[in-house]
Amino acid sequence: MPAVRVLITDDEPAGRASIRALVAHDARVEIVGECATGPETVRAINDHHPDLLFLDVQLPGQSGIAALSDVPEAIRPVVIFVTAHDAHALRAFDFETADYLLKPYSDARFRQALDRGIARLDRGRLGDLRRRLLEIAGGLGDAAGEPPPPPAVDRLAVRVGSGVRLIDVDDVMWIEAVRDYARLQTRGGEFLLRTTMAALERRLDARRFVRIHRSTIANIAFVSELRDVDAGDSEVVLRSGARLRASERGRRVLMRALRVDV
C-alpha cells in the first residue's frame, strides 16, 4: 500500500506540533500539510487530496465540521476528529470518521486512532482494487455505474446523558427497532441510537450483521443455535441466552452468513 497522506488541522501550534511529532516516525504516513482554520483546510484538501485528516472541531470563525461540509464528498478524506469536547461527536460520525480523540490523549490512544484510520483506508483501497479487477474481468455488468457502498463503521456514537459514548460494533450482540430509535444490546449494556433500522443496516458490515427480521439485526458472532418454530419463522439463540425471532427470509440470509447449508 502507498504511504497514507496526512493533513493536520488545529488552530493551536502546540496541537499541530503534538500530532506532527506522533506521526513523524511512522513509516506508513506522509504529512502533506498543516492548517489552522477551516478555509485553509478546505483549500488544502482540494490541493493535496489527503487520505487522512486530523481535524480539530473548534476552529476560529468556522468549526471543523462546517469546513468538512464544504468539501465535495468525492474527495473527503477519512477523518480523525481531535477536540477537548465531546458535544460534537454525534454530528462528526455523519462523515467518514475513523475516531474521535478527546484532549488530552495519551500516545497509546493516539496510536490506536491512527491505526483505526489506516485500517479504514486499507479496507477502502482493497474494495476499490476488487471493483477495478471486476471491471477488467467484465464482472460488474449493469452495476458498473453504481457508486461503491461506504466502508462499514467500526464504532457507533450514542448519546448518554449529556455526553456521547462510542460503542465498538464488535460488542453489539443484537439490535432491535423501538419507534424512532434502534436499541443496541451490547456486552456492556443497552443503548438507544436515533436512526432507522434501514439506515443503520447500511452502516454495518453485512458479513457480520444480519437483518433476521424487519425489526431485528443480529451479530452472527454471538449466534449459538437456530430453532424452527411455527409459521415458517425461526428462533435465533445467542450465547447470552437471548432468543430472537427470525423470519423465513431472515433465516435464509443468516444461514448464508454462517455458511451453513441446511
N, C-alpha and C positions, 0 to 999 in steps of 0.2 A: 504494500500500500504506500502511496506517496505521503510526504510529510503533511501533517494537519496544519493548515494556515490559520493562525490565531490572531484575532483583533481584540484589544483590551480597551474598555471604556470605563473611566472613573474620573470624576471631577477633581479628586484629590490626588496630587502627585504621589503621596505615600501609598495610596491604594494601588495605583498603577505599578509602582515600583515593587510592591509586595508580590503581585501576580507575576510580573516580569521575572523576578528572582526565582519564583517557584517553578516556572516552566522553562527557564533558560537552559537548564542542563538536561532536559528531556529530549532525547533524540527523535521522538515521534512528532515533535511540533516545530513550527517555524513562526515567529512573531512577524506579522506583516504591517502592523501599525498600532498606534495608541491614540485615543481620543479623550476629550474632556467634556464634550457636550453632545446633545442629541443630533443636531445638524451635522457636526463633524462625523459622527458615527454613520449617518445615512450616506454621506459622501464617500467615506472610506469603504463601506460595503459595496457601493456601486463601482468604485475604482479598483478595489483589490479582491473582491469576491472571496472573503474568508470562509473557511469551513466551520470555524468555531468562534463564538463571540462571548467573552466575559463582559457582562453588561451590568453596570450599577443602575439600580432603579431610580434613585434620587439624583437627578442632574439639574443644573441651573437652567431655568426657562422652559424645559421640556423633560418629561420623565423618560426613562429608558424604554418603557413600554410604548409610550406615544411615538418615540422615534422609530421603534421597530415596526410600528403600524405603517410608517411612511415608506418602508422598504417593500418593493414588489415581492410577492410570496415566492416567486420562482427563484430568487437569489437570496432569500433569507437564510442565514447560517443557523446551525444548531447553537442554542443559547444556554449559557450557564449564568443565571442572574446572581449578582453579588450585592448584598444590601444589609443594612443594620436593622431592617424592619421586615416583618412577615405579612404586613397588611395587603401586599400586592400579589401574594403567591397564587391565589386562585386565578387572577387575571393573567399572570405570567404563563400559566400552563395552557393557555389558549394557543401559545406559539410552540415552536419546535424546541421545547425546553428539556434539557438533559438533567438539570439540577438547579437548586435554589440555595445558594450559600449564604448563611447568616453570619455577619461580622460580630465579634471576632471569630475566626475559624482557625483550627489547627492545621498544621502541614498535612497530617494524615487525612483530615476531612477534605482538604483541597485536592489531594491526590485522588481521593475517591470520586470527587466531582469530575476531575479531568478524565479519569478512566471511564466514567459513565458517558461523558461527551464523546470520547473517541469510539467507544463501543457503539453508540448510536450512529455515528458516521460510518463505521465499518459495516453495520447492517445495511445502511442505505446504499453504500457503494457496492456491496455484494448483490443487492437487489437490482441495482442498475446494470451490473455486469450480466446477471442472469437474463434480464429483459433484452439486452443487446444480443446475447447469444441466441435467444429465441427468435429475435427478429431476423438474424442472419440465417437461421435454420428454417425460417418461414413458419414458425410455430405459433405466432400470435394471432393470425387470421384477422377477424373483424375487430379484435380488441386492441390492435396495434396503435390506434389513435387515442385510446383511453389514457388518462393520466394515471401514474402509478399510485397505489394506496400509500398513505403516510406510514412511517415506521410505527410499530406498536410501542406504547408507552411502558416505561419501567416502573413509574410511580404515579399515584393519583393524589391530588391535593384536595383535602376535605376541611370544611370549617368545623372547628372545635371551640366552642365558647367564643371568645373574642380573637382567637388566633387561628392558625392553619396547621394541620398535620399532614405530612407526606407519608402515604401508605405504599409500601412495596407491593407490587402486584403479586409477587411470589407468596405473600402472606394472605392473600384473599382466597377463601375457600369456596364461597359462592356469593352470588348477587341476586337480589330479588327486587322487583318493582314495587314501590309504595307511593301511589299517586304521582306527584311530580318529581319524585326522588328515586334514586337507586340505593338500596340498603346493602352495604358491604359487610359481609360476615367474614371476619378475619381471625387469625390466631391470636390477635391482641385485643379483640373486642368488636363491637358493632359501630358502624359509621354511616352517616347519610351523605349522599352526594347529589346535588341538584342537577340532574340530567335525565335524559330519556334512555331507555334500555338500548334502543337502536343506535343512538349516538355513542354510548359507552362501548357497545359491541364493536363499533368501527375502530375504537382506540386500542382495543386489546388484541393480543396475539391469538389468532383463530386456531392455531395449533394447540393451544393450551386452554383457552376459554371457549366453552361450547354452549350455545343457546339451546338448552334442553327443553325449554317451554317458553311460551311467549312472555312469561313474567320471571324467568329464572335463567341465569347463566352460571355454569359450574366450571371450576378449575379441575381439569382431569387429573392433576397430580394428587388430589385428595379423594378420588373415587376409589372405593374398595369393593363395591358389589352392585349388581344390577338385577332387579327382581321384576318379573312380569306381574301386572295387576290387571284389573278389569278394563274393558272397553278399549283395548289396544294400548293403553298407557303403561308406563313402567315406573318403578321406584328406584331412584339412584341413592345408594347408601354411601356416605362419606366415612373416612377414617375416624372422624369425631363422633360418629353415631348418628349424625343428622340424616334425615330422609327427605329427598326432594322428588317432586313429581316430574316425569319426563313424558312428553307427547310421543306419538309414534314416530314423527319426523325427527324430533329431538333425540330419540333413542338411536335412530339410524346414523345421525351425524356424530353422536357420541361414540358409537361403535367404530366408525371410520377414524375418528381422532385417536381412539385407543388401539387401533389396528387389530381389532378383534373381528373375526369372520364367524358370525353365528346366524 
